[in-house]
Amino acid sequence: MNRDIDAMILAGGRSTRFGRDKASALLRGRPLLQWVAEAVAPAVDRVIIVRAPAQPLPAIDVPLPVDIAEDEFPGLGPVAGLAAGFAAARSELVFACPCDAPLIVPALVARLAAIARETGADVVRPHIGGFPQPLVAVYRPAACLPAFRRAIESRPGGLRIVAACESLRVAEPGEDALRPFDPGLRSFRNANTPERLAEIDRLLG
């Protein structure tokens, strides 16, 4: 089925809080990157993994094409990683997520994509726990790539994702709108520390 949406998994972060490479960290014997790729696969046509230049990645196995994109601007944070993923995208939409979010629910991905199509938004960024969630969000690469590149060029020292989206059409569905598709909002739980990874292990029962 052609869903006209790619998944972009950001794997090139510095993992400062985690203390080691998160993409390769094991959850129940499998790398976090494998968990995330499996989680998004039912909702997308293709997986793009964005890594730092020459960063080693664990092998993953999903029934979809998998492409690797390298961050053109290493050290500038997730804005640069997103830009690299937009440049590699082939579909109308991209669902972006980090490599440490193993509990993403495919129905949530599909709903965010539907909101983008219904509203014409360039960015569908959930608002969860009082904060925008730009790293579990849907983007329209044709509009977002030039906007993010302009942001990087104008602020080479780094820029927040929310600021990079200022010129774009943004929809921000809240918790009530998204709970029917992800009742526990598990898609927004990440393993950015060893303690959070242990919490997710316990959640899996």
ZAKOL-615340 format. One record per residue (C-alpha): residue number from 1; y, z, x; residue in three letters. Coordinates in steps of 0.05 Angstrom, whole numbers. Layout:
% residues N
[NUM; [Y; Z; X]; 'Ala']
...
//
This chain:
% residues 205
[1; [0; 0; 0]; 'Met']
[2; [69; -18; 26]; 'Asn']
[3; [113; 42; 14]; 'Arg']
[4; [170; 14; 57]; 'Asp']
[5; [179; 81; 93]; 'Ile']
[6; [162; 102; 164]; 'Asp']
[7; [152; 172; 189]; 'Ala']
[8; [190; 194; 251]; 'Met']
[9; [162; 254; 287]; 'Ile']
[10; [209; 285; 338]; 'Leu']
[11; [168; 309; 397]; 'Ala']
[12; [218; 307; 454]; 'Gly']
[13; [252; 374; 446]; 'Gly']
[14; [256; 424; 503]; 'Arg']
[15; [213; 476; 467]; 'Ser']
[16; [256; 531; 496]; 'Thr']
[17; [238; 583; 444]; 'Arg']
[18; [165; 564; 443]; 'Phe']
[19; [158; 567; 519]; 'Gly']
[20; [114; 505; 526]; 'Arg']
[21; [105; 436; 497]; 'Asp']
[22; [100; 444; 422]; 'Lys']
[23; [69; 376; 407]; 'Ala']
[24; [7; 395; 448]; 'Ser']
[25; [3; 468; 424]; 'Ala']
[26; [-61; 481; 387]; 'Leu']
[27; [-68; 504; 315]; 'Leu']
[28; [-140; 517; 298]; 'Arg']
[29; [-163; 474; 355]; 'Gly']
[30; [-119; 413; 341]; 'Arg']
[31; [-51; 395; 370]; 'Pro']
[32; [9; 407; 325]; 'Leu']
[33; [27; 334; 332]; 'Leu']
[34; [-40; 315; 300]; 'Gln']
[35; [-27; 363; 242]; 'Trp']
[36; [41; 333; 228]; 'Val']
[37; [17; 261; 234]; 'Ala']
[38; [-40; 276; 185]; 'Glu']
[39; [7; 311; 137]; 'Ala']
[40; [56; 253; 132]; 'Val']
[41; [5; 196; 134]; 'Ala']
[42; [-10; 193; 59]; 'Pro']
[43; [64; 181; 43]; 'Ala']
[44; [84; 129; 95]; 'Val']
[45; [65; 61; 124]; 'Asp']
[46; [73; 77; 198]; 'Arg']
[47; [85; 135; 246]; 'Val']
[48; [137; 134; 301]; 'Ile']
[49; [134; 189; 353]; 'Ile']
[50; [198; 201; 391]; 'Val']
[51; [188; 231; 459]; 'Arg']
[52; [228; 246; 521]; 'Ala']
[53; [222; 193; 576]; 'Pro']
[54; [151; 194; 605]; 'Ala']
[55; [133; 257; 565]; 'Gln']
[56; [57; 263; 559]; 'Pro']
[57; [32; 268; 488]; 'Leu']
[58; [-35; 290; 460]; 'Pro']
[59; [-78; 236; 430]; 'Ala']
[60; [-74; 232; 354]; 'Ile']
[61; [-118; 198; 303]; 'Asp']
[62; [-89; 174; 237]; 'Val']
[63; [-107; 113; 195]; 'Pro']
[64; [-38; 81; 206]; 'Leu']
[65; [-2; 44; 261]; 'Pro']
[66; [29; 93; 311]; 'Val']
[67; [86; 73; 356]; 'Asp']
[68; [120; 112; 412]; 'Ile']
[69; [196; 110; 420]; 'Ala']
[70; [231; 141; 479]; 'Glu']
[71; [296; 178; 473]; 'Asp']
[72; [352; 135; 504]; 'Glu']
[73; [397; 196; 513]; 'Phe']
[74; [352; 253; 536]; 'Pro']
[75; [385; 321; 535]; 'Gly']
[76; [431; 307; 476]; 'Leu']
[77; [387; 339; 425]; 'Gly']
[78; [359; 315; 359]; 'Pro']
[79; [417; 268; 343]; 'Val']
[80; [394; 224; 401]; 'Ala']
[81; [321; 231; 382]; 'Gly']
[82; [337; 209; 311]; 'Leu']
[83; [376; 149; 337]; 'Ala']
[84; [316; 128; 379]; 'Ala']
[85; [271; 132; 317]; 'Gly']
[86; [320; 92; 275]; 'Phe']
[87; [320; 37; 328]; 'Ala']
[88; [244; 34; 325]; 'Ala']
[89; [239; 34; 249]; 'Ala']
[90; [215; -26; 211]; 'Arg']
[91; [220; 0; 140]; 'Ser']
[92; [277; 10; 92]; 'Glu']
[93; [271; 86; 99]; 'Leu']
[94; [249; 136; 150]; 'Val']
[95; [224; 206; 138]; 'Phe']
[96; [243; 249; 198]; 'Ala']
[97; [209; 313; 217]; 'Cys']
[98; [195; 356; 278]; 'Pro']
[99; [128; 360; 313]; 'Cys']
[100; [122; 434; 296]; 'Asp']
[101; [120; 428; 219]; 'Ala']
[102; [45; 423; 204]; 'Pro']
[103; [50; 441; 130]; 'Leu']
[104; [91; 381; 106]; 'Ile']
[105; [71; 361; 35]; 'Val']
[106; [65; 286; 23]; 'Pro']
[107; [92; 293; -48]; 'Ala']
[108; [156; 320; -20]; 'Leu']
[109; [163; 261; 27]; 'Val']
[110; [153; 213; -32]; 'Ala']
[111; [204; 250; -74]; 'Arg']
[112; [258; 248; -20]; 'Leu']
[113; [245; 173; -13]; 'Ala']
[114; [251; 164; -88]; 'Ala']
[115; [318; 201; -88]; 'Ile']
[116; [343; 154; -34]; 'Ala']
[117; [325; 94; -76]; 'Arg']
[118; [351; 123; -141]; 'Glu']
[119; [418; 143; -112]; 'Thr']
[120; [429; 92; -57]; 'Gly']
[121; [440; 150; -9]; 'Ala']
[122; [436; 137; 66]; 'Asp']
[123; [412; 208; 78]; 'Val']
[124; [371; 252; 32]; 'Val']
[125; [377; 321; 64]; 'Arg']
[126; [346; 380; 28]; 'Pro']
[127; [387; 443; 20]; 'His']
[128; [339; 501; 30]; 'Ile']
[129; [352; 575; 41]; 'Gly']
[130; [427; 563; 39]; 'Gly']
[131; [426; 511; 94]; 'Phe']
[132; [420; 435; 100]; 'Pro']
[133; [353; 413; 130]; 'Gln']
[134; [367; 349; 169]; 'Pro']
[135; [300; 352; 206]; 'Leu']
[136; [259; 347; 142]; 'Val']
[137; [297; 290; 111]; 'Ala']
[138; [298; 216; 93]; 'Val']
[139; [345; 168; 126]; 'Tyr']
[140; [364; 95; 116]; 'Arg']
[141; [361; 67; 188]; 'Pro']
[142; [406; 6; 175]; 'Ala']
[143; [464; 52; 159]; 'Ala']
[144; [445; 112; 202]; 'Cys']
[145; [432; 78; 269]; 'Leu']
[146; [504; 52; 279]; 'Pro']
[147; [533; 118; 253]; 'Ala']
[148; [491; 160; 300]; 'Phe']
[149; [505; 115; 360]; 'Arg']
[150; [580; 120; 347]; 'Arg']
[151; [573; 195; 344]; 'Ala']
[152; [535; 197; 410]; 'Ile']
[153; [586; 152; 444]; 'Glu']
[154; [645; 192; 419]; 'Ser']
[155; [614; 260; 435]; 'Arg']
[156; [569; 249; 496]; 'Pro']
[157; [562; 324; 506]; 'Gly']
[158; [522; 330; 442]; 'Gly']
[159; [533; 331; 367]; 'Leu']
[160; [505; 365; 306]; 'Arg']
[161; [465; 321; 259]; 'Ile']
[162; [507; 342; 199]; 'Val']
[163; [569; 318; 235]; 'Ala']
[164; [537; 251; 253]; 'Ala']
[165; [526; 240; 179]; 'Cys']
[166; [598; 250; 158]; 'Glu']
[167; [611; 176; 146]; 'Ser']
[168; [546; 166; 108]; 'Leu']
[169; [526; 173; 35]; 'Arg']
[170; [488; 239; 32]; 'Val']
[171; [446; 269; -24]; 'Ala']
[172; [426; 343; -18]; 'Glu']
[173; [371; 362; -67]; 'Pro']
[174; [363; 437; -74]; 'Gly']
[175; [303; 483; -79]; 'Glu']
[176; [297; 477; -155]; 'Asp']
[177; [294; 401; -150]; 'Ala']
[178; [240; 402; -96]; 'Leu']
[179; [194; 460; -116]; 'Arg']
[180; [156; 416; -167]; 'Pro']
[181; [134; 374; -107]; 'Phe']
[182; [125; 430; -56]; 'Asp']
[183; [119; 495; -95]; 'Pro']
[184; [119; 540; -34]; 'Gly']
[185; [169; 498; 5]; 'Leu']
[186; [117; 497; 60]; 'Arg']
[187; [145; 432; 88]; 'Ser']
[188; [203; 472; 116]; 'Phe']
[189; [162; 522; 156]; 'Arg']
[190; [159; 506; 230]; 'Asn']
[191; [124; 536; 290]; 'Ala']
[192; [184; 540; 337]; 'Asn']
[193; [158; 604; 369]; 'Thr']
[194; [87; 629; 383]; 'Pro']
[195; [98; 682; 330]; 'Glu']
[196; [115; 629; 277]; 'Arg']
[197; [54; 590; 298]; 'Leu']
[198; [12; 652; 285]; 'Ala']
[199; [45; 660; 217]; 'Glu']
[200; [26; 589; 198]; 'Ile']
[201; [-45; 602; 221]; 'Asp']
[202; [-48; 661; 174]; 'Arg']
[203; [-19; 620; 117]; 'Leu']
[204; [-76; 570; 125]; 'Leu']
[205; [-122; 627; 106]; 'Gly']
//
